[in-house]
Amino acid sequence: MAVPPVEAPHAPARRGYPPPVVPPPPTQDFAPHCRACVVALQRSLRGLYQSVGADVARPQDVARRFSLNKNLTWKIAKVLQTDDPMEAVPLIPGAEGIGILLAAMGGEGADGAACQSVRGDFEAFDEMLRAHAGDRVTLDLLIDGMPRAGKALEVSRKLAFRGNSGIWGLQARVRSMLQVIAPTAGRPDRIDDVLAGGLHDIRRLRRVQGWPLFRFHHYGLPGDASSRAREFMPIEPPASDGEPELIMRSFCSPAGAEVRSVRTGSEVRHELVDGPIGQRGAVSFVFGSIERGAFDRYAQPGAVEPEYGEMVAFVTMPTEVAQMDVLVHRDMLAEFQPEVTVYGRPFGTFDADPAIRENYRLPIAEPIERIDPVADGLDCEVLPDLGRLAKAVVERAGWRLHDFIAFRASVPYPPMPSSVVMRYRLPTRPQAGA
């Protein structure tokens, strides 16, 4: 027996309107309930089309024959041609659109049972929507947050980029991070770490002062990175006195773009200063450092939980794409099996405790591209000068570019603030004499 809707508790009285109602709590979890409703609606819509001899693959012909809006018939066609029921949800028309479709096809001799089946299945879908989401906008957000072939949060991330750009008054085209890792000369148990991080085509949408651009930091093994003073060597020597520390001026634009550097202990933070708004004031900054013997190459002996080497790109402003390119020395390839994760930073910091950090892991999965040889494959549409940067970085560190293989991950519209992480499980230390 159907359970009637119940009144919302403590709902305020509204003159001239009935009290608001809420549907009964659903008896199924959202995902299986939604899939079942969509599959049933797809089946009944196909039956309706078959009863009038309409071709699902020709929505324009259907629109002309039944005097329907072509947008409506296009949506129906996409709903029926989509294999994943969750992909079809945002395209399902509302009650008005379904009513127009049934009236048009019913007037042209559609089977009455087929029309009734569509009506009943749409009502079941609509009841599911109200029970789990309340409205279509919230339903679309529920769908958007589900992992679906790399499309999770695709709509929300684009909306967030636009909204955050307006709220905070600035945006960037690309957040880049080029990181190069290789065994330390004379100490193969340690890793040299070379970073070149950038923000490209930053545009101020209003006056902005002191916005944090990025910082160089690495979360390694507990106690390892913090137990000693970290020594950062510049990749490019300063072009003049008073230059910001670690800036790579030959890769910044325009030539005189201003930035402020702030050092706190071993951390260097770079901040944007005010300037012209819009495209006229667009600026790009790249900073780079070399750190010899920066981190332990192997997991701690006796470690219970897996330990990881991590490359982290902090997203500190609205950004169209974050791209990480990690160059790994061929001597480390056997131990380098990377994965990409994205973590939110609800308190503004990146928690070094993996157990706590997992609570903020976002359902964003992007593939990793392997590039070999590096010299011929690094330049790309979003970073057409990346090959030149990589060559300068590797040669300054005293290495040869062909001794490395690149691993690339790109995250469109990364959430802000978040941390894009490429990580790999640290191998066990080889036995002496092995």
Buried (B, 14 or more C-beta within 10 A) or exposed (E): EEEEEEEEEEEEEEEEEEEEEBBEEEEEEBBEBBBBBBEBBBEBBBBBBEBBEBEBEEBEEBBEBBEBEEEBBBBBBBBBEBEEBBBBBBBBBEEEBBEBBBBBBBEBEBBEEBBEBBBEBBBBBBBBBBBBBEEBEEBBBBBBBBEBEEBBBBBBBEBBBEEBBEEBBBBBBBBBBBBBBBBBEEEEEBBBBBBBBBBBBBBBBEEBEEBBBBBBBBBBBEEBBEEEEBEBEBBBEEEEEEBBBBBBBBBBBEEEBEBEBBEEEBEBBBBBBBBEBEEEBBBBBBBBBBBBBBBBBBBBEEEEEEBBBBBBBBBBBBBBBBBBBBBBBEEBEEBBEBEBBBBBBEEEEBBBEBEEBEEBEBEBBBEBEEBBEBBEBBBBEBBEBBBEBBBBBBEBBEBEBEBBBBBBBBBBBBBBBBBBBBBBBBBEBEEEEE
